[in-house]
Amino acid sequence: MFKILVEKQSGKSLKILRTDGGGEFTSGEFENFCRDNGIIHEITTPYTPQHNGIAERRNKTIMNMVRSMIKAQIFH
């Protein structure tokens, strides 16, 4: 659902997803989802804050988009 909503709002398809090594991103179910949807899942190297900063910034951007979408739905 989230993937479809973001792609529809941005007009672009999700091709690469870079994440840190958090447990929510390393499950078999998540890996299957990425593979089934043609998404390349990149996991940053552990203990390299330079790489994790990229993932964290992108996660923040996505969360800001989600909050905006939720607010837009509430007021319509």
All heavy atoms as a GROMACS GRO file, in nm:
protein
  609
    1MET      N    1   0.083  -0.120   0.000
    1MET     CA    2   0.000   0.000   0.000
    1MET      C    3   0.087   0.126   0.000
    1MET      O    4   0.065   0.215  -0.078
    1MET     CB    5  -0.093  -0.005   0.122
    1MET     CG    6  -0.172   0.118   0.144
    1MET     SD    7  -0.320   0.114   0.047
    1MET     CE    8  -0.400   0.256   0.106
    2PHE      N    9   0.185   0.130   0.090
    2PHE     CA   10   0.272   0.246   0.100
    2PHE      C   11   0.348   0.268  -0.031
    2PHE      O   12   0.358   0.380  -0.081
    2PHE     CB   13   0.370   0.230   0.216
    2PHE     CG   14   0.474   0.338   0.222
    2PHE    CD1   15   0.441   0.464   0.266
    2PHE    CD2   16   0.603   0.313   0.182
    2PHE    CE1   17   0.536   0.564   0.271
    2PHE    CE2   18   0.700   0.413   0.187
    2PHE     CZ   19   0.666   0.539   0.231
    3LYS      N   20   0.401   0.159  -0.088
    3LYS     CA   21   0.476   0.166  -0.214
    3LYS      C   22   0.389   0.227  -0.323
    3LYS      O   23   0.431   0.317  -0.394
    3LYS     CB   24   0.523   0.027  -0.254
    3LYS     CG   25   0.595   0.023  -0.387
    3LYS     CD   26   0.627  -0.121  -0.423
    3LYS     CE   27   0.677  -0.137  -0.562
    3LYS     NZ   28   0.587  -0.100  -0.668
    4ILE      N   29   0.268   0.180  -0.337
    4ILE     CA   30   0.176   0.228  -0.440
    4ILE      C   31   0.146   0.377  -0.418
    4ILE      O   32   0.148   0.456  -0.513
    4ILE     CB   33   0.047   0.146  -0.439
    4ILE    CG1   34   0.077   0.002  -0.481
    4ILE    CG2   35  -0.058   0.208  -0.530
    4ILE    CD1   36  -0.038  -0.093  -0.455
    5LEU      N   37   0.121   0.415  -0.296
    5LEU     CA   38   0.088   0.554  -0.265
    5LEU      C   39   0.204   0.647  -0.297
    5LEU      O   40   0.186   0.751  -0.362
    5LEU     CB   41   0.050   0.566  -0.117
    5LEU     CG   42  -0.001   0.700  -0.069
    5LEU    CD1   43  -0.128   0.739  -0.144
    5LEU    CD2   44  -0.028   0.696   0.080
    6VAL      N   45   0.324   0.609  -0.257
    6VAL     CA   46   0.441   0.693  -0.283
    6VAL      C   47   0.467   0.703  -0.433
    6VAL      O   48   0.496   0.812  -0.485
    6VAL     CB   49   0.566   0.639  -0.209
    6VAL    CG1   50   0.692   0.708  -0.256
    6VAL    CG2   51   0.549   0.657  -0.060
    7GLU      N   52   0.457   0.591  -0.504
    7GLU     CA   53   0.480   0.594  -0.649
    7GLU      C   54   0.376   0.680  -0.719
    7GLU      O   55   0.408   0.754  -0.812
    7GLU     CB   56   0.480   0.452  -0.705
    7GLU     CG   57   0.604   0.374  -0.665
    7GLU     CD   58   0.606   0.233  -0.717
    7GLU    OE1   59   0.499   0.178  -0.753
    7GLU    OE2   60   0.715   0.175  -0.722
    8LYS      N   61   0.254   0.671  -0.674
    8LYS     CA   62   0.148   0.750  -0.737
    8LYS      C   63   0.168   0.900  -0.709
    8LYS      O   64   0.153   0.983  -0.798
    8LYS     CB   65   0.012   0.705  -0.684
    8LYS     CG   66  -0.104   0.756  -0.766
    8LYS     CD   67  -0.234   0.694  -0.721
    8LYS     CE   68  -0.256   0.569  -0.802
    8LYS     NZ   69  -0.392   0.519  -0.794
    9GLN      N   70   0.207   0.933  -0.586
    9GLN     CA   71   0.227   1.073  -0.550
    9GLN      C   72   0.349   1.133  -0.620
    9GLN      O   73   0.346   1.249  -0.660
    9GLN     CB   74   0.244   1.087  -0.398
    9GLN     CG   75   0.120   1.057  -0.320
    9GLN     CD   76   0.015   1.165  -0.333
    9GLN    OE1   77   0.047   1.282  -0.345
    9GLN    NE2   78  -0.110   1.127  -0.331
   10SER      N   79   0.454   1.055  -0.634
   10SER     CA   80   0.578   1.108  -0.692
   10SER      C   81   0.582   1.095  -0.844
   10SER      O   82   0.660   1.164  -0.910
   10SER     CB   83   0.699   1.035  -0.633
   10SER     OG   84   0.704   0.901  -0.677
   11GLY      N   85   0.502   1.004  -0.899
   11GLY     CA   86   0.504   0.980  -1.041
   11GLY      C   87   0.625   0.900  -1.087
   11GLY      O   88   0.656   0.895  -1.205
   12LYS      N   89   0.693   0.839  -0.991
   12LYS     CA   90   0.812   0.761  -1.023
   12LYS      C   91   0.800   0.624  -0.956
   12LYS      O   92   0.729   0.608  -0.858
   12LYS     CB   93   0.938   0.831  -0.973
   12LYS     CG   94   0.957   0.966  -1.037
   12LYS     CD   95   1.080   1.034  -0.988
   12LYS     CE   96   1.083   1.172  -1.053
   12LYS     NZ   97   1.212   1.222  -1.075
   13SER      N   98   0.871   0.526  -1.013
   13SER     CA   99   0.868   0.393  -0.953
   13SER      C  100   0.987   0.374  -0.860
   13SER      O  101   1.094   0.430  -0.882
   13SER     CB  102   0.869   0.284  -1.062
   13SER     OG  103   0.987   0.291  -1.136
   14LEU      N  104   0.965   0.295  -0.758
   14LEU     CA  105   1.069   0.265  -0.660
   14LEU      C  106   1.161   0.160  -0.720
   14LEU      O  107   1.118   0.051  -0.757
   14LEU     CB  108   1.004   0.212  -0.532
   14LEU     CG  109   1.094   0.183  -0.415
   14LEU    CD1  110   1.172   0.306  -0.373
   14LEU    CD2  111   1.011   0.132  -0.298
   15LYS      N  112   1.290   0.195  -0.734
   15LYS     CA  113   1.385   0.104  -0.798
   15LYS      C  114   1.490   0.053  -0.701
   15LYS      O  115   1.527  -0.063  -0.706
   15LYS     CB  116   1.456   0.176  -0.914
   15LYS     CG  117   1.361   0.217  -1.024
   15LYS     CD  118   1.431   0.300  -1.128
   15LYS     CE  119   1.328   0.353  -1.227
   15LYS     NZ  120   1.383   0.454  -1.314
   16ILE      N  121   1.540   0.141  -0.616
   16ILE     CA  122   1.644   0.103  -0.519
   16ILE      C  123   1.602   0.154  -0.383
   16ILE      O  124   1.557   0.268  -0.368
   16ILE     CB  125   1.780   0.164  -0.557
   16ILE    CG1  126   1.826   0.113  -0.693
   16ILE    CG2  127   1.885   0.131  -0.450
   16ILE    CD1  128   1.953   0.179  -0.745
   17LEU      N  129   1.617   0.069  -0.282
   17LEU     CA  130   1.587   0.108  -0.145
   17LEU      C  131   1.711   0.081  -0.062
   17LEU      O  132   1.758  -0.033  -0.054
   17LEU     CB  133   1.469   0.027  -0.092
   17LEU     CG  134   1.423   0.059   0.049
   17LEU    CD1  135   1.374   0.203   0.058
   17LEU    CD2  136   1.314  -0.036   0.091
   18ARG      N  137   1.769   0.185  -0.004
   18ARG     CA  138   1.888   0.171   0.079
   18ARG      C  139   1.846   0.186   0.224
   18ARG      O  140   1.782   0.284   0.260
   18ARG     CB  141   1.991   0.279   0.041
   18ARG     CG  142   2.120   0.268   0.121
   18ARG     CD  143   2.219   0.374   0.081
   18ARG     NE  144   2.265   0.349  -0.054
   18ARG     CZ  145   2.290   0.444  -0.143
   18ARG    NH1  146   2.271   0.570  -0.112
   18ARG    NH2  147   2.332   0.413  -0.264
   19THR      N  148   1.881   0.087   0.304
   19THR     CA  149   1.843   0.089   0.445
   19THR      C  150   1.964   0.056   0.530
   19THR      O  151   2.064   0.004   0.482
   19THR     CB  152   1.732  -0.014   0.475
   19THR    OG1  153   1.782  -0.146   0.452
   19THR    CG2  154   1.609   0.011   0.390
   20ASP      N  155   1.950   0.083   0.661
   20ASP     CA  156   2.052   0.037   0.753
   20ASP      C  157   2.022  -0.110   0.785
   20ASP      O  158   1.933  -0.168   0.726
   20ASP     CB  159   2.056   0.124   0.879
   20ASP     CG  160   1.923   0.130   0.954
   20ASP    OD1  161   1.836   0.045   0.928
   20ASP    OD2  162   1.907   0.221   1.038
   21GLY      N  163   2.095  -0.169   0.873
   21GLY     CA  164   2.078  -0.311   0.902
   21GLY      C  165   1.970  -0.339   1.005
   21GLY      O  166   1.974  -0.444   1.069
   22GLY      N  167   1.876  -0.248   1.022
   22GLY     CA  168   1.769  -0.267   1.120
   22GLY      C  169   1.686  -0.391   1.092
   22GLY      O  170   1.667  -0.430   0.977
   23GLY      N  171   1.641  -0.455   1.198
   23GLY     CA  172   1.567  -0.581   1.187
   23GLY      C  173   1.444  -0.572   1.099
   23GLY      O  174   1.407  -0.670   1.034
   24GLU      N  175   1.382  -0.456   1.093
   24GLU     CA  176   1.261  -0.442   1.011
   24GLU      C  177   1.292  -0.451   0.862
   24GLU      O  178   1.203  -0.472   0.781
   24GLU     CB  179   1.188  -0.311   1.043
   24GLU     CG  180   1.265  -0.185   1.010
   24GLU     CD  181   1.356  -0.135   1.122
   24GLU    OE1  182   1.397  -0.214   1.207
   24GLU    OE2  183   1.387  -0.014   1.121
   25PHE      N  184   1.420  -0.435   0.827
   25PHE     CA  185   1.459  -0.438   0.685
   25PHE      C  186   1.535  -0.565   0.646
   25PHE      O  187   1.579  -0.577   0.533
   25PHE     CB  188   1.547  -0.318   0.651
   25PHE     CG  189   1.481  -0.186   0.679
   25PHE    CD1  190   1.534  -0.098   0.772
   25PHE    CD2  191   1.364  -0.148   0.613
   25PHE    CE1  192   1.475   0.023   0.798
   25PHE    CE2  193   1.304  -0.026   0.638
   25PHE     CZ  194   1.359   0.059   0.731
   26THR      N  195   1.552  -0.658   0.739
   26THR     CA  196   1.632  -0.776   0.707
   26THR      C  197   1.551  -0.906   0.710
   26THR      O  198   1.608  -1.013   0.698
   26THR     CB  199   1.751  -0.788   0.805
   26THR    OG1  200   1.702  -0.794   0.939
   26THR    CG2  201   1.847  -0.671   0.790
   27SER      N  202   1.423  -0.896   0.725
   27SER     CA  203   1.341  -1.018   0.730
   27SER      C  204   1.327  -1.080   0.591
   27SER      O  205   1.338  -1.011   0.489
   27SER     CB  206   1.201  -0.986   0.785
   27SER     OG  207   1.127  -0.908   0.693
   28GLY      N  208   1.303  -1.208   0.589
   28GLY     CA  209   1.281  -1.277   0.463
   28GLY      C  210   1.160  -1.222   0.390
   28GLY      O  211   1.160  -1.212   0.267
   29GLU      N  212   1.057  -1.186   0.465
   29GLU     CA  213   0.935  -1.132   0.406
   29GLU      C  214   0.964  -1.000   0.332
   29GLU      O  215   0.918  -0.978   0.220
   29GLU     CB  216   0.830  -1.108   0.514
   29GLU     CG  217   0.698  -1.059   0.462
   29GLU     CD  218   0.594  -1.039   0.571
   29GLU    OE1  219   0.621  -1.073   0.688
   29GLU    OE2  220   0.485  -0.990   0.538
   30PHE      N  221   1.045  -0.914   0.393
   30PHE     CA  222   1.080  -0.787   0.331
   30PHE      C  223   1.165  -0.810   0.206
   30PHE      O  224   1.145  -0.746   0.103
   30PHE     CB  225   1.152  -0.696   0.430
   30PHE     CG  226   1.180  -0.559   0.376
   30PHE    CD1  227   1.079  -0.466   0.363
   30PHE    CD2  228   1.307  -0.523   0.338
   30PHE    CE1  229   1.102  -0.340   0.312
   30PHE    CE2  230   1.334  -0.396   0.287
   30PHE     CZ  231   1.231  -0.305   0.275
   31GLU      N  232   1.262  -0.902   0.215
   31GLU     CA  233   1.346  -0.933   0.100
   31GLU      C  234   1.262  -0.989  -0.015
   31GLU      O  235   1.284  -0.954  -0.131
   31GLU     CB  236   1.457  -1.032   0.138
   31GLU     CG  237   1.563  -0.972   0.229
   31GLU     CD  238   1.639  -0.857   0.166
   31GLU    OE1  239   1.657  -0.855   0.042
   31GLU    OE2  240   1.681  -0.767   0.240
   32ASN      N  241   1.165  -1.076   0.017
   32ASN     CA  242   1.075  -1.131  -0.086
   32ASN      C  243   0.994  -1.019  -0.151
   32ASN      O  244   0.974  -1.019  -0.273
   32ASN     CB  245   0.983  -1.236  -0.027
   32ASN     CG  246   1.056  -1.363   0.010
   32ASN    OD1  247   1.164  -1.392  -0.042
   32ASN    ND2  248   0.999  -1.438   0.102
   33PHE      N  249   0.945  -0.926  -0.069
   33PHE     CA  250   0.868  -0.814  -0.122
   33PHE      C  251   0.951  -0.734  -0.221
   33PHE      O  252   0.904  -0.701  -0.330
   33PHE     CB  253   0.820  -0.723  -0.007
   33PHE     CG  254   0.755  -0.597  -0.055
   33PHE    CD1  255   0.622  -0.597  -0.094
   33PHE    CD2  256   0.826  -0.478  -0.061
   33PHE    CE1  257   0.562  -0.480  -0.140
   33PHE    CE2  258   0.767  -0.361  -0.107
   33PHE     CZ  259   0.635  -0.363  -0.146
   34CYS      N  260   1.075  -0.703  -0.183
   34CYS     CA  261   1.163  -0.626  -0.272
   34CYS      C  262   1.187  -0.703  -0.401
   34CYS      O  263   1.176  -0.646  -0.511
   34CYS     CB  264   1.295  -0.594  -0.203
   34CYS     SG  265   1.279  -0.472  -0.071
   35ARG      N  266   1.220  -0.830  -0.390
   35ARG     CA  267   1.247  -0.910  -0.509
   35ARG      C  268   1.125  -0.919  -0.598
   35ARG      O  269   1.134  -0.898  -0.719
   35ARG     CB  270   1.294  -1.051  -0.468
   35ARG     CG  271   1.337  -1.135  -0.587
   35ARG     CD  272   1.368  -1.279  -0.551
   35ARG     NE  273   1.248  -1.345  -0.502
   35ARG     CZ  274   1.231  -1.390  -0.378
   35ARG    NH1  275   1.326  -1.381  -0.290
   35ARG    NH2  276   1.118  -1.448  -0.342
   36ASP      N  277   1.010  -0.944  -0.540
   36ASP     CA  278   0.886  -0.959  -0.618
   36ASP      C  279   0.847  -0.830  -0.690
   36ASP      O  280   0.779  -0.833  -0.793
   36ASP     CB  281   0.770  -1.005  -0.529
   36ASP     CG  282   0.790  -1.145  -0.475
   36ASP    OD1  283   0.877  -1.219  -0.527
   36ASP    OD2  284   0.719  -1.182  -0.380
   37ASN      N  285   0.889  -0.716  -0.634
   37ASN     CA  286   0.853  -0.586  -0.693
   37ASN      C  287   0.967  -0.523  -0.772
   37ASN      O  288   0.959  -0.406  -0.810
   37ASN     CB  289   0.806  -0.491  -0.582
   37ASN     CG  290   0.670  -0.530  -0.531
   37ASN    OD1  291   0.569  -0.498  -0.594
   37ASN    ND2  292   0.665  -0.601  -0.420
   38GLY      N  293   1.074  -0.599  -0.794
   38GLY     CA  294   1.185  -0.549  -0.874
   38GLY      C  295   1.263  -0.437  -0.807
   38GLY      O  296   1.321  -0.352  -0.874
   39ILE      N  297   1.265  -0.437  -0.674
   39ILE     CA  298   1.335  -0.333  -0.598
   39ILE      C  299   1.470  -0.388  -0.554
   39ILE      O  300   1.479  -0.496  -0.496
   39ILE     CB  301   1.253  -0.291  -0.475
   39ILE    CG1  302   1.117  -0.235  -0.517
   39ILE    CG2  303   1.331  -0.190  -0.390
   39ILE    CD1  304   1.020  -0.216  -0.402
   40ILE      N  305   1.576  -0.313  -0.584
   40ILE     CA  306   1.708  -0.350  -0.536
   40ILE      C  307   1.721  -0.300  -0.393
   40ILE      O  308   1.704  -0.182  -0.366
   40ILE     CB  309   1.818  -0.286  -0.625
   40ILE    CG1  310   1.807  -0.338  -0.767
   40ILE    CG2  311   1.956  -0.313  -0.566
   40ILE    CD1  312   1.892  -0.261  -0.866
   41HIS      N  313   1.748  -0.393  -0.301
   41HIS     CA  314   1.759  -0.357  -0.160
   41HIS      C  315   1.906  -0.351  -0.124
   41HIS      O  316   1.976  -0.451  -0.126
   41HIS     CB  317   1.686  -0.458  -0.073
   41HIS     CG  318   1.693  -0.427   0.073
   41HIS    ND1  319   1.693  -0.523   0.170
   41HIS    CD2  320   1.697  -0.308   0.139
   41HIS    CE1  321   1.701  -0.467   0.289
   41HIS    NE2  322   1.702  -0.336   0.271
   42GLU      N  323   1.954  -0.233  -0.091
   42GLU     CA  324   2.092  -0.213  -0.049
   42GLU      C  325   2.095  -0.192   0.101
   42GLU      O  326   2.021  -0.109   0.154
   42GLU     CB  327   2.154  -0.092  -0.117
   42GLU     CG  328   2.168  -0.105  -0.266
   42GLU     CD  329   2.228   0.019  -0.330
   42GLU    OE1  330   2.244   0.123  -0.261
   42GLU    OE2  331   2.258   0.012  -0.450
   43ILE      N  332   2.182  -0.266   0.169
   43ILE     CA  333   2.200  -0.248   0.313
   43ILE      C  334   2.336  -0.184   0.334
   43ILE      O  335   2.437  -0.232   0.282
   43ILE     CB  336   2.192  -0.383   0.387
   43ILE    CG1  337   2.055  -0.447   0.364
   43ILE    CG2  338   2.217  -0.363   0.537
   43ILE    CD1  339   2.041  -0.586   0.422
   44THR      N  340   2.338  -0.073   0.407
   44THR     CA  341   2.464  -0.003   0.430
   44THR      C  342   2.553  -0.084   0.522
   44THR      O  343   2.507  -0.168   0.599
   44THR     CB  344   2.440   0.136   0.489
   44THR    OG1  345   2.368   0.123   0.611
   44THR    CG2  346   2.363   0.225   0.393
   45THR      N  347   2.681  -0.057   0.516
   45THR     CA  348   2.781  -0.127   0.596
   45THR      C  349   2.763  -0.090   0.743
   45THR      O  350   2.747   0.028   0.776
   45THR     CB  351   2.922  -0.086   0.550
   45THR    OG1  352   2.930  -0.102   0.410
   45THR    CG2  353   3.028  -0.168   0.618
   46PRO      N  354   2.768  -0.191   0.831
   46PRO     CA  355   2.755  -0.161   0.975
   46PRO      C  356   2.868  -0.072   1.026
   46PRO      O  357   2.981  -0.077   0.975
   46PRO     CB  358   2.764  -0.298   1.042
   46PRO     CG  359   2.742  -0.398   0.935
   46PRO     CD  360   2.781  -0.333   0.806
   47TYR      N  361   2.837   0.009   1.122
   47TYR     CA  362   2.933   0.096   1.190
   47TYR      C  363   2.999   0.197   1.096
   47TYR      O  364   3.114   0.236   1.114
   47TYR     CB  365   3.041   0.012   1.262
   47TYR     CG  366   2.979  -0.093   1.351
   47TYR    CD1  367   2.988  -0.227   1.319
   47TYR    CD2  368   2.909  -0.056   1.466
   47TYR    CE1  369   2.929  -0.324   1.399
   47TYR    CE2  370   2.849  -0.151   1.547
   47TYR     CZ  371   2.861  -0.285   1.513
   47TYR     OH  372   2.802  -0.379   1.593
   48THR      N  373   2.926   0.240   0.997
   48THR     CA  374   2.973   0.348   0.910
   48THR      C  375   2.866   0.456   0.908
   48THR      O  376   2.776   0.453   0.827
   48THR     CB  377   3.000   0.298   0.766
   48THR    OG1  378   2.884   0.232   0.718
   48THR    CG2  379   3.118   0.205   0.760
   49PRO      N  380   2.876   0.549   1.001
   49PRO     CA  381   2.773   0.652   1.011
   49PRO      C  382   2.756   0.733   0.882
   49PRO      O  383   2.649   0.785   0.856
   49PRO     CB  384   2.818   0.742   1.125
   49PRO     CG  385   2.946   0.688   1.175
   49PRO     CD  386   2.980   0.563   1.101
   50GLN      N  387   2.863   0.740   0.801
   50GLN     CA  388   2.852   0.814   0.676
   50GLN      C  389   2.745   0.751   0.586
   50GLN      O  390   2.666   0.820   0.524
   50GLN     CB  391   2.986   0.815   0.601
   50GLN     CG  392   3.099   0.878   0.676
   50GLN     CD  393   3.173   0.779   0.767
   50GLN    OE1  394   3.128   0.668   0.790
   50GLN    NE2  395   3.285   0.822   0.821
   51HIS      N  396   2.743   0.620   0.578
   51HIS     CA  397   2.643   0.551   0.496
   51HIS      C  398   2.507   0.552   0.562
   51HIS      O  399   2.406   0.568   0.496
   51HIS     CB  400   2.686   0.407   0.470
   51HIS     CG  401   2.807   0.395   0.386
   51HIS    ND1  402   2.888   0.286   0.391
   51HIS    CD2  403   2.864   0.478   0.296
   51HIS    CE1  404   2.988   0.300   0.308
   51HIS    NE2  405   2.976   0.418   0.249
   52ASN      N  406   2.503   0.530   0.691
   52ASN     CA  407   2.375   0.528   0.760
   52ASN      C  408   2.308   0.664   0.756
   52ASN      O  409   2.186   0.674   0.758
   52ASN     CB  410   2.392   0.482   0.905
   52ASN     CG  411   2.422   0.334   0.913
   52ASN    OD1  412   2.393   0.259   0.820
   52ASN    ND2  413   2.482   0.291   1.021
   53GLY      N  414   2.385   0.770   0.746
   53GLY     CA  415   2.328   0.904   0.736
   53GLY      C  416   2.243   0.919   0.611
   53GLY      O  417   2.137   0.982   0.612
   54ILE      N  418   2.288   0.856   0.501
   54ILE     CA  419   2.212   0.860   0.377
   54ILE      C  420   2.077   0.791   0.397
   54ILE      O  421   1.972   0.845   0.362
   54ILE     CB  422   2.290   0.793   0.262
   54ILE    CG1  423   2.415   0.874   0.230
   54ILE    CG2  424   2.203   0.776   0.138
   54ILE    CD1  425   2.514   0.802   0.141
   55ALA      N  426   2.081   0.671   0.455
   55ALA     CA  427   1.957   0.597   0.478
   55ALA      C  428   1.865   0.671   0.574
   55ALA      O  429   1.744   0.682   0.550
   55ALA     CB  430   1.988   0.458   0.533
   56GLU      N  431   1.921   0.724   0.681
   56GLU     CA  432   1.839   0.795   0.780
   56GLU      C  433   1.777   0.920   0.720
   56GLU      O  434   1.661   0.951   0.746
   56GLU     CB  435   1.922   0.830   0.903
   56GLU     CG  436   1.973   0.710   0.981
   56GLU     CD  437   1.862   0.621   1.035
   56GLU    OE1  438   1.752   0.672   1.066
   56GLU    OE2  439   1.884   0.500   1.045
   57ARG      N  440   1.850   0.993   0.638
   57ARG     CA  441   1.796   1.115   0.576
   57ARG      C  442   1.682   1.079   0.482
   57ARG      O  443   1.580   1.146   0.479
   57ARG     CB  444   1.907   1.190   0.502
   57ARG     CG  445   1.858   1.312   0.430
   57ARG     CD  446   1.800   1.416   0.526
   57ARG     NE  447   1.731   1.518   0.452
   57ARG     CZ  448   1.617   1.573   0.490
   57ARG    NH1  449   1.561   1.538   0.604
   57ARG    NH2  450   1.560   1.663   0.417
   58ARG      N  451   1.702   0.973   0.404
   58ARG     CA  452   1.596   0.933   0.312
   58ARG      C  453   1.474   0.884   0.388
   58ARG      O  454   1.361   0.911   0.347
   58ARG     CB  455   1.649   0.828   0.214
   58ARG     CG  456   1.746   0.892   0.118
   58ARG     CD  457   1.782   0.804   0.004
   58ARG     NE  458   1.870   0.876  -0.086
   58ARG     CZ  459   1.957   0.821  -0.165
   58ARG    NH1  460   1.969   0.690  -0.170
   58ARG    NH2  461   2.033   0.893  -0.243
   59ASN      N  462   1.496   0.811   0.497
   59ASN     CA  463   1.383   0.767   0.579
   59ASN      C  464   1.307   0.888   0.634
   59ASN      O  465   1.184   0.890   0.637
   59ASN     CB  466   1.429   0.679   0.695
   59ASN     CG  467   1.471   0.542   0.649
   59ASN    OD1  468   1.439   0.499   0.539
   59ASN    ND2  469   1.544   0.472   0.734
   60LYS      N  470   1.380   0.991   0.675
   60LYS     CA  471   1.317   1.112   0.726
   60LYS      C  472   1.234   1.179   0.617
   60LYS      O  473   1.122   1.223   0.642
   60LYS     CB  474   1.422   1.208   0.779
   60LYS     CG  475   1.365   1.332   0.841
   60LYS     CD  476   1.474   1.421   0.899
   60LYS     CE  477   1.414   1.547   0.958
   60LYS     NZ  478   1.516   1.634   1.014
   61THR      N  479   1.289   1.184   0.496
   61THR     CA  480   1.216   1.244   0.384
   61THR      C  481   1.088   1.166   0.356
   61THR      O  482   0.981   1.226   0.338
   61THR     CB  483   1.305   1.245   0.258
   61THR    OG1  484   1.421   1.323   0.286
   61THR    CG2  485   1.231   1.303   0.139
   62ILE      N  486   1.097   1.035   0.356
   62ILE     CA  487   0.979   0.951   0.333
   62ILE      C  488   0.876   0.972   0.442
   62ILE      O  489   0.757   0.986   0.415
   62ILE     CB  490   1.019   0.803   0.321
   62ILE    CG1  491   1.097   0.781   0.191
   62ILE    CG2  492   0.896   0.712   0.326
   62ILE    CD1  493   1.163   0.646   0.181
   63MET      N  494   0.921   0.976   0.568
   63MET     CA  495   0.827   0.995   0.678
   63MET      C  496   0.759   1.132   0.669
   63MET      O  497   0.641   1.144   0.699
   63MET     CB  498   0.898   0.980   0.813
   63MET     CG  499   0.938   0.836   0.842
   63MET     SD  500   0.801   0.719   0.828
   63MET     CE  501   0.692   0.775   0.955
   64ASN      N  502   0.831   1.234   0.625
   64ASN     CA  503   0.770   1.366   0.606
   64ASN      C  504   0.663   1.360   0.496
   64ASN      O  505   0.557   1.422   0.509
   64ASN     CB  506   0.875   1.471   0.573
   64ASN     CG  507   0.959   1.508   0.692
   64ASN    OD1  508   0.919   1.488   0.806
   64ASN    ND2  509   1.077   1.562   0.667
   65MET      N  510   0.691   1.284   0.390
   65MET     CA  511   0.592   1.268   0.284
   65MET      C  512   0.467   1.198   0.337
   65MET      O  513   0.354   1.238   0.308
   65MET     CB  514   0.651   1.186   0.168
   65MET     CG  515   0.756   1.259   0.087
   65MET     SD  516   0.837   1.154  -0.034
   65MET     CE  517   0.699   1.099  -0.134
   66VAL      N  518   0.489   1.094   0.417
   66VAL     CA  519   0.376   1.019   0.474
   66VAL      C  520   0.292   1.109   0.562
   66VAL      O  521   0.169   1.109   0.553
   66VAL     CB  522   0.427   0.896   0.552
   66VAL    CG1  523   0.316   0.832   0.633
   66VAL    CG2  524   0.490   0.795   0.458
   67ARG      N  525   0.357   1.186   0.648
   67ARG     CA  526   0.282   1.277   0.736
   67ARG      C  527   0.199   1.377   0.655
   67ARG      O  528   0.084   1.406   0.689
   67ARG     CB  529   0.379   1.350   0.828
   67ARG     CG  530   0.433   1.261   0.938
   67ARG     CD  531   0.518   1.341   1.038
   67ARG     NE  532   0.589   1.250   1.124
   67ARG     CZ  533   0.717   1.215   1.109
   67ARG    NH1  534   0.789   1.266   1.012
   67ARG    NH2  535   0.772   1.130   1.192
   68SER      N  536   0.257   1.429   0.548
   68SER     CA  537   0.183   1.523   0.463
   68SER      C  538   0.062   1.456   0.399
   68SER      O  539  -0.046   1.514   0.393
   68SER     CB  540   0.274   1.578   0.353
   68SER     OG  541   0.376   1.655   0.410
   69MET      N  542   0.081   1.332   0.352
   69MET     CA  543  -0.030   1.258   0.290
   69MET      C  544  -0.140   1.230   0.391
   69MET      O  545  -0.259   1.243   0.359
   69MET     CB  546   0.021   1.126   0.231
   69MET     CG  547   0.110   1.143   0.111
   69MET     SD  548   0.170   0.981   0.058
   69MET     CE  549   0.312   1.029  -0.036
   70ILE      N  550  -0.101   1.194   0.513
   70ILE     CA  551  -0.201   1.167   0.617
   70ILE      C  552  -0.279   1.294   0.650
   70ILE      O  553  -0.401   1.293   0.660
   70ILE     CB  554  -0.134   1.107   0.742
   70ILE    CG1  555  -0.085   0.965   0.711
   70ILE    CG2  556  -0.231   1.106   0.861
   70ILE    CD1  557   0.001   0.904   0.820
   71LYS      N  558  -0.207   1.405   0.666
   71LYS     CA  559  -0.275   1.532   0.695
   71LYS      C  560  -0.371   1.570   0.582
   71LYS      O  561  -0.481   1.618   0.606
   71LYS     CB  562  -0.174   1.643   0.716
   71LYS     CG  563  -0.108   1.640   0.851
   71LYS     CD  564  -0.016   1.759   0.868
   71LYS     CE  565   0.049   1.757   1.003
   71LYS     NZ  566   0.137   1.873   1.026
   72ALA      N  567  -0.329   1.549   0.459
   72ALA     CA  568  -0.414   1.582   0.345
   72ALA      C  569  -0.541   1.498   0.347
   72ALA      O  570  -0.649   1.547   0.314
   72ALA     CB  571  -0.338   1.561   0.214
   73GLN      N  572  -0.530   1.372   0.386
   73GLN     CA  573  -0.646   1.284   0.393
   73GLN      C  574  -0.740   1.325   0.506
   73GLN      O  575  -0.861   1.317   0.492
   73GLN     CB  576  -0.603   1.138   0.414
   73GLN     CG  577  -0.534   1.078   0.295
   73GLN     CD  578  -0.626   1.069   0.175
   73GLN    OE1  579  -0.744   1.045   0.187
   73GLN    NE2  580  -0.569   1.090   0.058
   74ILE      N  581  -0.686   1.371   0.616
   74ILE     CA  582  -0.767   1.410   0.732
   74ILE      C  583  -0.853   1.531   0.700
   74ILE      O  584  -0.968   1.540   0.739
   74ILE     CB  585  -0.678   1.437   0.855
   74ILE    CG1  586  -0.615   1.306   0.904
   74ILE    CG2  587  -0.756   1.504   0.966
   74ILE    CD1  588  -0.512   1.323   1.012
   75PHE      N  589  -0.798   1.625   0.625
   75PHE     CA  590  -0.868   1.751   0.600
   75PHE      C  591  -0.957   1.748   0.476
   75PHE      O  592  -1.015   1.848   0.440
   75PHE     CB  593  -0.768   1.867   0.592
   75PHE     CG  594  -0.699   1.892   0.724
   75PHE    CD1  595  -0.564   1.872   0.738
   75PHE    CD2  596  -0.771   1.934   0.834
   75PHE    CE1  597  -0.500   1.894   0.859
   75PHE    CE2  598  -0.710   1.958   0.955
   75PHE     CZ  599  -0.574   1.937   0.968
   76HIS      N  600  -0.964   1.635   0.407
   76HIS     CA  601  -1.053   1.627   0.290
   76HIS      C  602  -1.178   1.552   0.321
   76HIS      O  603  -1.202   1.472   0.388
   76HIS     CB  604  -0.980   1.561   0.172
   76HIS     CG  605  -0.890   1.659   0.105
   76HIS    ND1  606  -0.756   1.672   0.140
   76HIS    CD2  607  -0.909   1.748   0.007
   76HIS    CE1  608  -0.700   1.762   0.065
   76HIS    NE2  609  -0.791   1.812  -0.017
   0.00000   0.00000   0.00000
